[in-house]
Amino acid sequence: MLFASAAMEHPSLEVSVERGIARITINRPEKLNALTAAVITELTRVLSQLDADRHVRVAILSGAGDKAFVAGADIGEMATMTSDQARAFAQTGHMLGDLLESVHFPVIAQVQGFALGGGCELACGCDLVYAGERAKFGQPEVGLGVIPGFGGTQRLQRRVGIGKCRELVLRGHIIDAATAGQIGLVEQVFPHDTLAAEVTKIAEGIASHAPIAISQAKRAIQAGQDVPLAVANQMEIQAFAMCFSTEDQKSGMAAFLANPKTPRVFQGK
């Protein structure tokens, strides 16, 4: 298992990797896992380390305790910021969001409670979002005299559409997990007590597939959403062709032709 000394190296995070599944838990339950600049820096460092490890096939991002995924950015830290300090803080949040989108493996947000402000934005940076039935989502920043600063006006609208984004940001209200599922912010809602087990099953399923193909699919989906369709289609063609240079493609198709019911084992080569 990697990151054996994670508790010492990353005081606000719990990190482990087992059978290709990385688990990253923001461990500040007494603060509802609120994001400080230090926590964002820790998350960025850990994700960069995991991105360099080709054994990692998928990651699960969660918050400690039952009450919150991430209740937001730490207001106590933000309250006295100058404009320049706020700009730098927002930039660190955006760098983290960019990294979540660019790492070679899918990242799953496991949302068991509040995902407000920076927490909602953090979830939006992940590839997949699964929530427990008690989860709450929202961008309530306007009630504090500011706006979302970690992508809430941009990544959120790419998930739910510009109308729903406007409603969440301008009204600043909080929605429940069922509503989040209806508008596309969440892929699926599970009973609170089974959320972790269900997300683990999903992660295990992803980890069982060809990792190079998963990585290429993630990148094609991500890069294609902001370019014209013709350009995006060319990206897909290139990624599709690249997969045919891998051992996984050859072994996977050969195993299927020999017996479609035989489980395929991929080496990431």
Beta strands, then each sheet from edge to edge (+ up, - down):
strand 1: 13-18
strand 2: 21-26
strand 3: 58-63
strand 4: 68-70
strand 5: 107-111
strand 6: 114-116
strand 7: 128-132
strand 8: 136-138
strand 9: 174-176
strand 10: 188-190
sheet 1: 1+ 2- 3- 5- 7- 10-
sheet 2: 4+ 6+ 8+ 9-
end
